[in-house]
Amino acid sequence: MLNTLREPESETIRLGFKEQYVSAFKWMLLARTVEDKVAALWHAGKIAGGCYLGRGQEAVSGAVGVMLRPGDIFAPLIRDQAGRLAFGEPLFDILRTYLGKKTGPMRGRDGNVHRGRPHEGTYPMISHLGTAVSLVTGVMMAKRMRGETGFVGATSIGDGGSSTGSFHEGFNMAAVERVPLVMTVTNNRYAYSTPNARQFACHDLVDRAIGYGVEGYSMDGTDLKECLEVANHAVERARSGFGPQMIVASCVRLSGHAEHDDGFYMDKALLESPIGRDCIRVAQSYVVEQGWADEGTVQEWRREAKAQVEEILQQVQREPGPDPAEEDWHSLATAHLIDQDFSE
């Protein structure tokens, strides 16, 4: 079922929307700022491993993140920095993980994209794309078995990842069990370097919603206004017992697949088309047009975001990394088993 959303009608809703919009926009600015800093650190050789950024996808991710509440579940993907921040991820977690500090949530033991705080509802990104769908589905089924209601689970995938077997199996299970899952598929036109035409034959990925028997929505991923309205509708539908919701956002990533990839294969016409717009520029123009802030205020928000990132980075850089000679490399999850006697 493909749904068409109407504009909010009451002034009360409009005032609430203004607050949501400005909040989401600020998270987008912070996400872009910290990721630009991470990219600079990677190019300076200060970060090991890959560097995958969400440039151009902040509106999609941030819109979902601001709609989630305490008690909800969020399993982000590599380009979900805006949503992570909106759902409560501390800047310390980001920079400590990328710089491999033992003070971070991964204790310097794993790649920089697998950070999370499961006890607070943010699950670490799983590199086997599509697997998070069944993970979140299982979590929501467990909540239901415990009698916990009113919560939703959100996760995301790219156009390429939506073709994996794990995605189809997990989403089919979510549809059959009618769990409150919000599934965001960001179609940025490339699965690494493979264009849509070599990935799927359907006209639009949202058409797949019909096959699963779930409600689907197609939106412009460069327009924060549309992203917020669609995300709000989908989250509330899932929270109200209408089963899984599929959101398909159209945009173009504004960089290569990662910092080691220059994106030479991307169709330049896409970048010059409406879906190639920078969502942050679009959002800034809308904020100014609505009179919610002037250009000077927006620039002050940018300076505040940069100052916040720089202040935390300076502290993190002084923190220790793991010492291979002293570190106990057992799994954090099984630490409680170390002193147990299993001889009997």
Disulfide bonds with the S-S distance in Angstrom:
none
